[in-house]
Amino acid sequence: MRTTPLIVATAALALAACGEKTSSTTITTNSETGTVTTTGDAPPSAAALGLQPGKWETKIEVTELKMSGMPAGMTVPKPAPMTTTTCMTPDQASKGPGELLKRANADCTVNSSTYAGGKIAMDMNCKLPTGTMAMKTTGTYTATSMASDAEVSMTGKTSMTQKVHSEAHRVGECS
């Protein structure tokens, strides 16, 4: 199941959406048209929230992975931790989380999100080519760092659940 790009985009979404805001915003993306639709309060942009543009390093680790239909006693091997580096320009920071979901190439809806007092909480659902994904994320942030834990459930041809830990920090200027 090809979920890693979406999980990376979701970690980036949490990174970009951090701020002193409780949002009743629903952000919906359409992977075929590239359209991003936002209803409710305008979601905060990274720039408006003090998140510093620059080069960010994100480490993502699957800490638990369970798949339905496995024979008794057989476990699914967890993927190796993954580290990515991205450059967030001031222009990208000003666009907010909808742009990040658009780049995930999935049909997703952020149902609720809270970014206040250095804490993150987000609930998101996505339609994938092979089924659906529901993700609940909690974590903490500052202007130069973020840590989150997500519980992910996927349904479709194969059902699975996973727990994912992400940490990101600003490592300098973009080159």
N, C-alpha and C positions, 0 to 999 in steps of 0.2 A: 504494500500500500504506500503510495507516494505522498506522505504527509509532511516530511521535513521542511520543504519550502514554505508551506502554510504555517507551520509552527514557528519558523524563523520570522516570517512576516508578522505573526501574532506577537512575538516577543518585541519586535520593532514597533508594533502598534502600541503596546504598553509603554515602551520607551518614549515614543513621540507624544503620547497623550497625557503624560504625567503633568499634574498641576493642582492648584487649589480649586477644584471644581467637582461638583456632583452633577452628572449629566443625565438628562432624561432623553438624550439623543438616541435615535436609531439610525445607524449607518448601514446601508444595504449596497452591495456591489453586484454587478452582473458581469460575469467573466466573458460572455460572448460579445457584449457591446462595449465593455470598459466603462460603463456608466456607474457613477457613484451617486446615490440618493441619500439625503440627510433629512430627517424629520425631527421636530422637537427643538430643544435648545441647540445653539451652535456648539459643536465640540471644541474644546480648547486646542489651540495649536501649541506646538512645542515652544516656539518663540515667545508666545504670550505667557507661558508658564515658567519661563526662566531656564528651560532646558538648554544647555549650551551647545550650539552648533559645533561641528568639528568631527574628528575621527573617533568613532566609537567601536569598541571591541565587545562582542557578545558571545558568551559561552552558554551552550544549551546542552543539558544532560537529561536523558530519560532515566528516571530513578526507579520506575516500576512499569512493567509491561505485561499485560495479560491478554490472551487471545482465546476466543471461544472455539470449541471443537478440538482442543488439543487432547491427545491421549493422556490418561492419568499418569502423573509423575513427570511428564515432559514439560519443560519450560521454554519460553521464547527468549532467545538471546537478545539482550538490550543492545541498541546501537552504541557505538563509541561516542563519547562527548564530541560536540562539534563547536568550533570557534570560528566566528565570522567577523570581518572588519568592514564597516561601512562609513561613508562620509556623509554627514548631514550638513548640507549647506544652509545658510540663513534662509534662503528661498524655500527649500524643502521644509525646514522647521516651521515656516509660516503657513504652510498648506494644511496642516492638521492630519489626523489619522486616516481619513478617507483615502488619501493618496496612497498610503502604505497598503491598505487592503486592496486597492485597485491593482497594485503590483503583484499581489499574491495570486492573481488569476483564479479566483474562486468566488462563488456566490455566498457572501457572508452577511450576517446581520449582527451588529453589536446591540444587544438588547438593553444592557445597563452598564454603566461605568461610573466609578467614583475614584477621584484622585484628590485627596485632601489630607493635610497634615502629614505628608510624607508617606501616605499609604495608598495602595492601589487595590481596586476590586473591579473585575470586569466579567461579564457573562456574554458569550458569543455563540452563535450557531452558524454552520456553513453547510451548503449543499456541495457535495463532491461528486465527481463522475461515477464513483462506485458506491455512494451512500450519503450519510450525513455525519457531521461532527458537532459535538457540543463541548464547549470549553469554559471552565470557570477558573479565573485567575485571581490570586491575591499576592501582594508584595509590598515593597517599600521603594522609595526613590529619593534622590536629591538632584540638584542641577547637573551633577557629573556622574551619577551612578544609579543603578536600578537592580533590584533582585526580585524575582517572582517565582511562584510555584503555581502550576496549572494542573488541573485534573481534566483529562480529555477522554471522551467516550465517542467511539465511532461505530456506526451500524452500516450494514450493507451485506455484500457477499460474505465477508468475514467481519465479525464484531470484535472490538478490542477496547481496552481501557489502558490508559497510561498516565503516569505522573511525570511532569517535566519541570525541572528547575533551570531557571535562566538567571544569569548575572551579566550586567553590562556596565561598562564604565568608559568615560571619555579618556582617550589616550593621547590627544594632542590635536594639532591643526591638520586639516586635510592637505594632502600633498598634490 
